[in-house]
Amino acid sequence: MKLDMYEFCTTELQQKLSPMRTKFKEQEEKKMAQKAKLIAEGKLLGPKLAGAAAIAKKDENVEYEPFQFEDGAYEMAGEEE
């Protein structure tokens, strides 16, 4: 998650920040293109596939409790009345 306060800066500060922001953006685009190329070549799993594969391998024999209830009421854990 990123917090970008650029639009709240003064015009003068935006002008000072602009060259480095452009460099960072170009650098990030190169990284993303390189990663996309590796994924396309099959040398790297995408983050969703890698995460799903790891979870599937880890949780092969795990039984899960239902996570939906017909009446829509959920009991919160922690505090008891």
BAMI-62659 format. One record per atom (N, C-alpha, C, O, CB): residue number from 1; residue in one letter; atom name; x, y, z. Coordinates in Angstrom, 2 decimals, decimal comma. Glycine has a CB too. Example, Ala and Ser with C-alpha at 12.3 -4.5 7.8 and 13.67 -1.06 7.14 Angstrom:
! residues 2
SITE:1:A:N:13,19:-5,69:7,80 .
SITE:1:A:CA:12,30:-4,50:7,80 .
SITE:1:A:C:13,20:-3,30:7,80 .
SITE:1:A:O:14,24:-3,32:8,46 .
SITE:1:A:CB:11,31:-4,47:9,05 .
SITE:2:S:N:12,85:-2,25:7,08 .
SITE:2:S:CA:13,67:-1,06:7,14 .
SITE:2:S:C:12,90:0,03:7,87 .
SITE:2:S:O:13,41:1,14:8,04 .
SITE:2:S:CB:14,08:-0,60:5,72 .
END
This chain:
! residues 81
SITE:1:M:N:0,84:-1,16:0,00 .
SITE:1:M:CA:0,00:0,00:0,00 .
SITE:1:M:C:0,90:1,24:0,00 .
SITE:1:M:O:1,91:1,30:0,70 .
SITE:1:M:CB:-0,97:-0,01:1,21 .
SITE:2:K:N:0,50:2,20:-0,79 .
SITE:2:K:CA:1,29:3,42:-0,88 .
SITE:2:K:C:0,42:4,62:-0,57 .
SITE:2:K:O:-0,76:4,65:-0,91 .
SITE:2:K:CB:1,92:3,57:-2,27 .
SITE:3:L:N:1,00:5,60:0,08 .
SITE:3:L:CA:0,34:6,87:0,33 .
SITE:3:L:C:1,09:7,93:-0,46 .
SITE:3:L:O:2,26:8,21:-0,18 .
SITE:3:L:CB:0,32:7,22:1,87 .
SITE:4:D:N:0,43:8,51:-1,44 .
SITE:4:D:CA:1,06:9,50:-2,31 .
SITE:4:D:C:0,45:10,86:-2,01 .
SITE:4:D:O:-0,72:11,10:-2,32 .
SITE:4:D:CB:0,88:9,13:-3,81 .
SITE:5:M:N:1,22:11,74:-1,42 .
SITE:5:M:CA:0,74:13,07:-1,03 .
SITE:5:M:C:1,11:14,13:-2,05 .
SITE:5:M:O:0,97:15,32:-1,78 .
SITE:5:M:CB:1,30:13,45:0,33 .
SITE:6:Y:N:1,57:13,72:-3,21 .
SITE:6:Y:CA:2,03:14,64:-4,24 .
SITE:6:Y:C:0,99:15,69:-4,59 .
SITE:6:Y:O:1,31:16,87:-4,71 .
SITE:6:Y:CB:2,42:13,87:-5,49 .
SITE:7:E:N:-0,25:15,27:-4,76 .
SITE:7:E:CA:-1,29:16,20:-5,18 .
SITE:7:E:C:-1,61:17,25:-4,12 .
SITE:7:E:O:-2,23:18,26:-4,42 .
SITE:7:E:CB:-2,55:15,44:-5,53 .
SITE:8:F:N:-1,19:17,02:-2,88 .
SITE:8:F:CA:-1,43:17,98:-1,81 .
SITE:8:F:C:-0,27:18,95:-1,62 .
SITE:8:F:O:-0,35:19,86:-0,81 .
SITE:8:F:CB:-1,70:17,24:-0,52 .
SITE:9:C:N:0,81:18,75:-2,37 .
SITE:9:C:CA:1,99:19,62:-2,28 .
SITE:9:C:C:1,75:20,92:-3,05 .
SITE:9:C:O:0,89:21,00:-3,92 .
SITE:9:C:CB:3,24:18,89:-2,82 .
SITE:10:T:N:2,53:21,91:-2,69 .
SITE:10:T:CA:2,47:23,17:-3,44 .
SITE:10:T:C:3,02:22,95:-4,84 .
SITE:10:T:O:3,72:21,97:-5,08 .
SITE:10:T:CB:3,26:24,30:-2,71 .
SITE:11:T:N:2,69:23,84:-5,74 .
SITE:11:T:CA:3,16:23,73:-7,12 .
SITE:11:T:C:4,68:23,74:-7,17 .
SITE:11:T:O:5,28:22,99:-7,95 .
SITE:11:T:CB:2,60:24,88:-7,97 .
SITE:12:E:N:5,30:24,57:-6,35 .
SITE:12:E:CA:6,77:24,64:-6,33 .
SITE:12:E:C:7,38:23,31:-5,90 .
SITE:12:E:O:8,34:22,84:-6,50 .
SITE:12:E:CB:7,23:25,77:-5,39 .
SITE:13:L:N:6,82:22,71:-4,86 .
SITE:13:L:CA:7,34:21,43:-4,38 .
SITE:13:L:C:7,08:20,33:-5,40 .
SITE:13:L:O:7,92:19,45:-5,59 .
SITE:13:L:CB:6,71:21,06:-3,03 .
SITE:14:Q:N:5,93:20,34:-6,06 .
SITE:14:Q:CA:5,64:19,36:-7,10 .
SITE:14:Q:C:6,67:19,44:-8,22 .
SITE:14:Q:O:7,10:18,41:-8,74 .
SITE:14:Q:CB:4,23:19,58:-7,66 .
SITE:15:Q:N:7,07:20,65:-8,58 .
SITE:15:Q:CA:8,07:20,83:-9,64 .
SITE:15:Q:C:9,42:20,26:-9,20 .
SITE:15:Q:O:10,14:19,69:-10,02 .
SITE:15:Q:CB:8,22:22,31:-10,00 .
SITE:16:K:N:9,77:20,40:-7,93 .
SITE:16:K:CA:11,03:19,85:-7,42 .
SITE:16:K:C:10,98:18,32:-7,37 .
SITE:16:K:O:11,98:17,66:-7,64 .
SITE:16:K:CB:11,33:20,42:-6,02 .
SITE:17:L:N:9,83:17,78:-7,04 .
SITE:17:L:CA:9,69:16,33:-6,90 .
SITE:17:L:C:9,53:15,60:-8,23 .
SITE:17:L:O:9,85:14,42:-8,34 .
SITE:17:L:CB:8,51:16,02:-6,02 .
SITE:18:S:N:9,06:16,30:-9,22 .
SITE:18:S:CA:8,70:15,69:-10,50 .
SITE:18:S:C:9,82:14,87:-11,16 .
SITE:18:S:O:9,55:13,76:-11,60 .
SITE:18:S:CB:8,27:16,75:-11,43 .
SITE:19:P:N:11,06:15,39:-11,25 .
SITE:19:P:CA:12,11:14,59:-11,92 .
SITE:19:P:C:12,37:13,23:-11,26 .
SITE:19:P:O:12,52:12,22:-11,95 .
SITE:19:P:CB:13,40:15,38:-11,96 .
SITE:20:M:N:12,43:13,20:-9,94 .
SITE:20:M:CA:12,69:11,93:-9,24 .
SITE:20:M:C:11,48:11,00:-9,34 .
SITE:20:M:O:11,63:9,79:-9,44 .
SITE:20:M:CB:13,04:12,19:-7,77 .
SITE:21:R:N:10,29:11,56:-9,30 .
SITE:21:R:CA:9,08:10,74:-9,45 .
SITE:21:R:C:9,07:10,06:-10,80 .
SITE:21:R:O:8,69:8,89:-10,92 .
SITE:21:R:CB:7,80:11,60:-9,28 .
SITE:22:T:N:9,50:10,78:-11,83 .
SITE:22:T:CA:9,57:10,21:-13,17 .
SITE:22:T:C:10,57:9,07:-13,22 .
SITE:22:T:O:10,31:8,03:-13,82 .
SITE:22:T:CB:9,94:11,30:-14,20 .
SITE:23:K:N:11,74:9,27:-12,59 .
SITE:23:K:CA:12,76:8,22:-12,57 .
SITE:23:K:C:12,25:6,98:-11,83 .
SITE:23:K:O:12,44:5,85:-12,29 .
SITE:23:K:CB:14,05:8,74:-11,90 .
SITE:24:F:N:11,61:7,19:-10,68 .
SITE:24:F:CA:11,07:6,07:-9,92 .
SITE:24:F:C:10,01:5,32:-10,72 .
SITE:24:F:O:9,96:4,09:-10,71 .
SITE:24:F:CB:10,49:6,55:-8,59 .
SITE:25:K:N:9,16:6,08:-11,43 .
SITE:25:K:CA:8,11:5,46:-12,23 .
SITE:25:K:C:8,71:4,62:-13,35 .
SITE:25:K:O:8,26:3,50:-13,60 .
SITE:25:K:CB:7,17:6,53:-12,82 .
SITE:26:E:N:9,74:5,14:-14,02 .
SITE:26:E:CA:10,41:4,39:-15,09 .
SITE:26:E:C:11,05:3,13:-14,54 .
SITE:26:E:O:10,97:2,06:-15,16 .
SITE:26:E:CB:11,48:5,27:-15,77 .
SITE:27:Q:N:11,69:3,25:-13,39 .
SITE:27:Q:CA:12,34:2,10:-12,76 .
SITE:27:Q:C:11,30:1,02:-12,40 .
SITE:27:Q:O:11,54:-0,16:-12,63 .
SITE:27:Q:CB:13,12:2,54:-11,50 .
SITE:28:E:N:10,17:1,44:-11,85 .
SITE:28:E:CA:9,12:0,50:-11,49 .
SITE:28:E:C:8,54:-0,18:-12,73 .
SITE:28:E:O:8,24:-1,37:-12,70 .
SITE:28:E:CB:8,01:1,22:-10,70 .
SITE:29:E:N:8,37:0,58:-13,81 .
SITE:29:E:CA:7,85:0,00:-15,05 .
SITE:29:E:C:8,81:-1,04:-15,62 .
SITE:29:E:O:8,37:-2,05:-16,16 .
SITE:29:E:CB:7,60:1,11:-16,07 .
SITE:30:K:N:10,12:-0,79:-15,51 .
SITE:30:K:CA:11,11:-1,76:-15,99 .
SITE:30:K:C:11,02:-3,05:-15,18 .
SITE:30:K:O:11,07:-4,15:-15,74 .
SITE:30:K:CB:12,53:-1,18:-15,90 .
SITE:31:K:N:10,89:-2,92:-13,85 .
SITE:31:K:CA:10,77:-4,09:-12,99 .
SITE:31:K:C:9,54:-4,91:-13,35 .
SITE:31:K:O:9,59:-6,13:-13,44 .
SITE:31:K:CB:10,72:-3,67:-11,52 .
SITE:32:M:N:8,43:-4,21:-13,55 .
SITE:32:M:CA:7,18:-4,90:-13,88 .
SITE:32:M:C:7,27:-5,59:-15,23 .
SITE:32:M:O:6,77:-6,71:-15,39 .
SITE:32:M:CB:6,01:-3,91:-13,87 .
SITE:33:A:N:7,90:-4,95:-16,21 .
SITE:33:A:CA:8,05:-5,56:-17,54 .
SITE:33:A:C:8,93:-6,80:-17,46 .
SITE:33:A:O:8,65:-7,81:-18,09 .
SITE:33:A:CB:8,65:-4,54:-18,53 .
SITE:34:Q:N:10,00:-6,70:-16,67 .
SITE:34:Q:CA:10,91:-7,84:-16,51 .
SITE:34:Q:C:10,19:-9,00:-15,82 .
SITE:34:Q:O:10,35:-10,16:-16,21 .
SITE:34:Q:CB:12,16:-7,42:-15,68 .
SITE:35:K:N:9,40:-8,70:-14,80 .
SITE:35:K:CA:8,66:-9,73:-14,10 .
SITE:35:K:C:7,61:-10,36:-15,02 .
SITE:35:K:O:7,44:-11,58:-15,01 .
SITE:35:K:CB:7,99:-9,14:-12,84 .
SITE:36:A:N:6,92:-9,54:-15,80 .
SITE:36:A:CA:5,92:-10,06:-16,74 .
SITE:36:A:C:6,56:-10,98:-17,77 .
SITE:36:A:O:5,98:-11,99:-18,16 .
SITE:36:A:CB:5,19:-8,90:-17,45 .
SITE:37:K:N:7,76:-10,62:-18,21 .
SITE:37:K:CA:8,48:-11,44:-19,17 .
SITE:37:K:C:8,81:-12,81:-18,57 .
SITE:37:K:O:8,64:-13,84:-19,23 .
SITE:37:K:CB:9,77:-10,74:-19,64 .
SITE:38:L:N:9,29:-12,82:-17,33 .
SITE:38:L:CA:9,62:-14,08:-16,66 .
SITE:38:L:C:8,37:-14,94:-16,46 .
SITE:38:L:O:8,42:-16,16:-16,62 .
SITE:38:L:CB:10,28:-13,80:-15,30 .
SITE:39:I:N:7,26:-14,31:-16,12 .
SITE:39:I:CA:6,01:-15,05:-15,96 .
SITE:39:I:C:5,58:-15,65:-17,29 .
SITE:39:I:O:5,17:-16,80:-17,36 .
SITE:39:I:CB:4,89:-14,14:-15,39 .
SITE:40:A:N:5,67:-14,85:-18,36 .
SITE:40:A:CA:5,28:-15,32:-19,70 .
SITE:40:A:C:6,15:-16,48:-20,16 .
SITE:40:A:O:5,67:-17,37:-20,85 .
SITE:40:A:CB:5,35:-14,17:-20,71 .
SITE:41:E:N:7,42:-16,46:-19,78 .
SITE:41:E:CA:8,34:-17,53:-20,17 .
SITE:41:E:C:8,20:-18,75:-19,27 .
SITE:41:E:O:8,83:-19,78:-19,53 .
SITE:41:E:CB:9,78:-17,02:-20,12 .
SITE:42:G:N:7,38:-18,65:-18,23 .
SITE:42:G:CA:7,18:-19,78:-17,33 .
SITE:42:G:C:8,30:-19,94:-16,31 .
SITE:42:G:O:8,39:-20,98:-15,66 .
SITE:42:G:CB:7,05:-21,03:-18,11 .
SITE:43:K:N:9,14:-18,93:-16,17 .
SITE:43:K:CA:10,25:-19,01:-15,22 .
SITE:43:K:C:9,87:-18,49:-13,84 .
SITE:43:K:O:10,62:-18,64:-12,88 .
SITE:43:K:CB:11,44:-18,23:-15,75 .
SITE:44:L:N:8,70:-17,90:-13,76 .
SITE:44:L:CA:8,26:-17,32:-12,49 .
SITE:44:L:C:6,75:-17,42:-12,42 .
SITE:44:L:O:6,05:-17,10:-13,38 .
SITE:44:L:CB:8,73:-15,83:-12,34 .
SITE:45:L:N:6,25:-17,87:-11,28 .
SITE:45:L:CA:4,80:-17,89:-11,08 .
SITE:45:L:C:4,34:-16,50:-10,68 .
SITE:45:L:O:5,04:-15,79:-9,96 .
SITE:45:L:CB:4,39:-18,94:-10,00 .
SITE:46:G:N:3,18:-16,11:-11,14 .
SITE:46:G:CA:2,60:-14,84:-10,71 .
SITE:46:G:C:2,30:-14,91:-9,23 .
SITE:46:G:O:2,20:-16,01:-8,68 .
SITE:46:G:CB:1,32:-14,52:-11,51 .
SITE:47:P:N:2,16:-13,77:-8,56 .
SITE:47:P:CA:1,94:-13,77:-7,11 .
SITE:47:P:C:0,70:-14,55:-6,69 .
SITE:47:P:O:0,72:-15,23:-5,67 .
SITE:47:P:CB:1,83:-12,36:-6,62 .
SITE:48:K:N:-0,37:-14,46:-7,46 .
SITE:48:K:CA:-1,59:-15,20:-7,10 .
SITE:48:K:C:-1,37:-16,70:-7,25 .
SITE:48:K:O:-1,79:-17,47:-6,39 .
SITE:48:K:CB:-2,77:-14,75:-7,96 .
SITE:49:L:N:-0,73:-17,11:-8,33 .
SITE:49:L:CA:-0,48:-18,54:-8,54 .
SITE:49:L:C:0,50:-19,09:-7,52 .
SITE:49:L:O:0,30:-20,18:-7,00 .
SITE:49:L:CB:0,04:-18,79:-9,95 .
SITE:50:A:N:1,55:-18,34:-7,23 .
SITE:50:A:CA:2,54:-18,79:-6,26 .
SITE:50:A:C:1,90:-18,91:-4,88 .
SITE:50:A:O:2,14:-19,89:-4,17 .
SITE:50:A:CB:3,74:-17,82:-6,21 .
SITE:51:G:N:1,10:-17,94:-4,51 .
SITE:51:G:CA:0,42:-17,98:-3,21 .
SITE:51:G:C:-0,56:-19,13:-3,13 .
SITE:51:G:O:-0,62:-19,83:-2,12 .
SITE:51:G:CB:-0,30:-16,68:-2,95 .
SITE:52:A:N:-1,32:-19,33:-4,19 .
SITE:52:A:CA:-2,30:-20,42:-4,21 .
SITE:52:A:C:-1,61:-21,78:-4,15 .
SITE:52:A:O:-2,08:-22,68:-3,46 .
SITE:52:A:CB:-3,17:-20,33:-5,46 .
SITE:53:A:N:-0,50:-21,92:-4,87 .
SITE:53:A:CA:0,24:-23,19:-4,86 .
SITE:53:A:C:0,80:-23,47:-3,47 .
SITE:53:A:O:0,76:-24,61:-3,00 .
SITE:53:A:CB:1,38:-23,16:-5,90 .
SITE:54:A:N:1,32:-22,45:-2,82 .
SITE:54:A:CA:1,88:-22,63:-1,48 .
SITE:54:A:C:0,79:-23,00:-0,48 .
SITE:54:A:O:0,99:-23,87:0,37 .
SITE:54:A:CB:2,60:-21,36:-1,02 .
SITE:55:I:N:-0,34:-22,36:-0,58 .
SITE:55:I:CA:-1,45:-22,65:0,33 .
SITE:55:I:C:-1,98:-24,06:0,09 .
SITE:55:I:O:-2,24:-24,79:1,04 .
SITE:55:I:CB:-2,58:-21,62:0,16 .
SITE:56:A:N:-2,14:-24,43:-1,16 .
SITE:56:A:CA:-2,65:-25,76:-1,49 .
SITE:56:A:C:-1,71:-26,84:-0,96 .
SITE:56:A:O:-2,16:-27,85:-0,43 .
SITE:56:A:CB:-2,83:-25,91:-3,00 .
SITE:57:K:N:-0,43:-26,63:-1,12 .
SITE:57:K:CA:0,55:-27,61:-0,66 .
SITE:57:K:C:0,54:-27,70:0,87 .
SITE:57:K:O:0,59:-28,79:1,43 .
SITE:57:K:CB:1,97:-27,25:-1,17 .
SITE:58:K:N:0,46:-26,57:1,52 .
SITE:58:K:CA:0,50:-26,51:2,98 .
SITE:58:K:C:-0,76:-27,10:3,60 .
SITE:58:K:O:-0,70:-27,76:4,64 .
SITE:58:K:CB:0,68:-25,07:3,44 .
SITE:59:D:N:-1,91:-26,86:2,98 .
SITE:59:D:CA:-3,19:-27,22:3,57 .
SITE:59:D:C:-3,87:-28,41:2,90 .
SITE:59:D:O:-5,10:-28,44:2,82 .
SITE:59:D:CB:-4,10:-26,05:3,53 .
SITE:60:E:N:-3,11:-29,37:2,41 .
SITE:60:E:CA:-3,70:-30,48:1,68 .
SITE:60:E:C:-4,70:-31,28:2,51 .
SITE:60:E:O:-5,76:-31,65:2,00 .
SITE:60:E:CB:-2,61:-31,40:1,20 .
SITE:61:N:N:-4,39:-31,54:3,76 .
SITE:61:N:CA:-5,24:-32,41:4,58 .
SITE:61:N:C:-5,96:-31,66:5,70 .
SITE:61:N:O:-6,24:-32,24:6,75 .
SITE:61:N:CB:-4,41:-33,52:5,18 .
SITE:62:V:N:-6,26:-30,41:5,48 .
SITE:62:V:CA:-6,92:-29,61:6,51 .
SITE:62:V:C:-8,42:-29,59:6,25 .
SITE:62:V:O:-8,86:-29,40:5,12 .
SITE:62:V:CB:-6,34:-28,17:6,54 .
SITE:63:E:N:-9,20:-29,80:7,31 .
SITE:63:E:CA:-10,65:-29,69:7,19 .
SITE:63:E:C:-11,07:-28,31:7,67 .
SITE:63:E:O:-10,59:-27,83:8,70 .
SITE:63:E:CB:-11,37:-30,82:8,01 .
SITE:64:Y:N:-11,95:-27,68:6,93 .
SITE:64:Y:CA:-12,37:-26,32:7,26 .
SITE:64:Y:C:-13,80:-26,32:7,79 .
SITE:64:Y:O:-14,64:-27,10:7,35 .
SITE:64:Y:CB:-12,26:-25,42:6,03 .
SITE:65:E:N:-14,06:-25,43:8,73 .
SITE:65:E:CA:-15,40:-25,19:9,23 .
SITE:65:E:C:-16,13:-24,31:8,22 .
SITE:65:E:O:-15,49:-23,56:7,49 .
SITE:65:E:CB:-15,37:-24,54:10,65 .
SITE:66:P:N:-17,46:-24,39:8,18 .
SITE:66:P:CA:-18,20:-23,52:7,26 .
SITE:66:P:C:-17,99:-22,05:7,63 .
SITE:66:P:O:-17,90:-21,71:8,81 .
SITE:66:P:CB:-19,71:-23,87:7,28 .
SITE:67:F:N:-17,92:-21,21:6,64 .
SITE:67:F:CA:-17,69:-19,80:6,90 .
SITE:67:F:C:-18,90:-18,95:6,55 .
SITE:67:F:O:-18,85:-17,72:6,65 .
SITE:67:F:CB:-16,49:-19,32:6,13 .
SITE:68:Q:N:-19,99:-19,58:6,13 .
SITE:68:Q:CA:-21,23:-18,87:5,86 .
SITE:68:Q:C:-22,34:-19,48:6,72 .
SITE:68:Q:O:-22,34:-20,68:7,00 .
SITE:68:Q:CB:-21,60:-18,94:4,34 .
SITE:69:F:N:-23,26:-18,64:7,12 .
SITE:69:F:CA:-24,37:-19,10:7,92 .
SITE:69:F:C:-25,66:-18,66:7,26 .
SITE:69:F:O:-25,75:-17,55:6,73 .
SITE:69:F:CB:-24,27:-18,57:9,38 .
SITE:70:E:N:-26,67:-19,54:7,30 .
SITE:70:E:CA:-27,93:-19,26:6,62 .
SITE:70:E:C:-28,62:-18,01:7,12 .
SITE:70:E:O:-29,25:-17,29:6,34 .
SITE:70:E:CB:-28,85:-20,43:6,76 .
SITE:71:D:N:-28,52:-17,73:8,43 .
SITE:71:D:CA:-29,23:-16,57:8,97 .
SITE:71:D:C:-28,39:-15,29:8,93 .
SITE:71:D:O:-28,89:-14,22:9,25 .
SITE:71:D:CB:-29,65:-16,86:10,40 .
SITE:72:G:N:-27,14:-15,40:8,53 .
SITE:72:G:CA:-26,29:-14,22:8,42 .
SITE:72:G:C:-25,75:-13,72:9,75 .
SITE:72:G:O:-25,09:-12,69:9,79 .
SITE:72:G:CB:-27,03:-13,12:7,75 .
SITE:73:A:N:-26,02:-14,43:10,83 .
SITE:73:A:CA:-25,55:-14,01:12,15 .
SITE:73:A:C:-24,22:-14,70:12,45 .
SITE:73:A:O:-24,06:-15,90:12,22 .
SITE:73:A:CB:-26,59:-14,34:13,25 .
SITE:74:Y:N:-23,29:-13,95:12,95 .
SITE:74:Y:CA:-21,97:-14,46:13,28 .
SITE:74:Y:C:-21,69:-14,20:14,75 .
SITE:74:Y:O:-22,07:-13,16:15,28 .
SITE:74:Y:CB:-20,89:-13,82:12,38 .
SITE:75:E:N:-21,04:-15,14:15,39 .
SITE:75:E:CA:-20,66:-14,96:16,78 .
SITE:75:E:C:-19,20:-14,55:16,82 .
SITE:75:E:O:-18,33:-15,24:16,28 .
SITE:75:E:CB:-20,90:-16,25:17,60 .
SITE:76:M:N:-18,93:-13,42:17,45 .
SITE:76:M:CA:-17,58:-12,89:17,49 .
SITE:76:M:C:-16,80:-13,57:18,61 .
SITE:76:M:O:-17,32:-13,76:19,71 .
SITE:76:M:CB:-17,59:-11,36:17,68 .
SITE:77:A:N:-15,57:-13,91:18,34 .
SITE:77:A:CA:-14,71:-14,54:19,33 .
SITE:77:A:C:-14,08:-13,46:20,20 .
SITE:77:A:O:-13,90:-12,33:19,75 .
SITE:77:A:CB:-13,61:-15,41:18,65 .
SITE:78:G:N:-13,74:-13,81:21,41 .
SITE:78:G:CA:-13,03:-12,87:22,27 .
SITE:78:G:C:-13,81:-12,57:23,53 .
SITE:78:G:O:-13,58:-13,21:24,56 .
SITE:78:G:CB:-12,75:-11,58:21,53 .
SITE:79:E:N:-14,71:-11,64:23,47 .
SITE:79:E:CA:-15,46:-11,24:24,66 .
SITE:79:E:C:-16,70:-12,10:24,82 .
SITE:79:E:O:-17,40:-12,40:23,85 .
SITE:79:E:CB:-15,85:-9,75:24,57 .
SITE:80:E:N:-16,95:-12,50:26,05 .
SITE:80:E:CA:-18,15:-13,27:26,35 .
SITE:80:E:C:-19,03:-12,44:27,25 .
SITE:80:E:O:-18,55:-11,70:28,11 .
SITE:80:E:CB:-17,81:-14,63:27,01 .
SITE:81:E:N:-20,33:-12,55:27,06 .
SITE:81:E:CA:-21,28:-11,79:27,89 .
SITE:81:E:C:-21,81:-12,64:29,00 .
SITE:81:E:O:-22,61:-12,16:29,80 .
SITE:81:E:CB:-22,43:-11,26:27,06 .
END
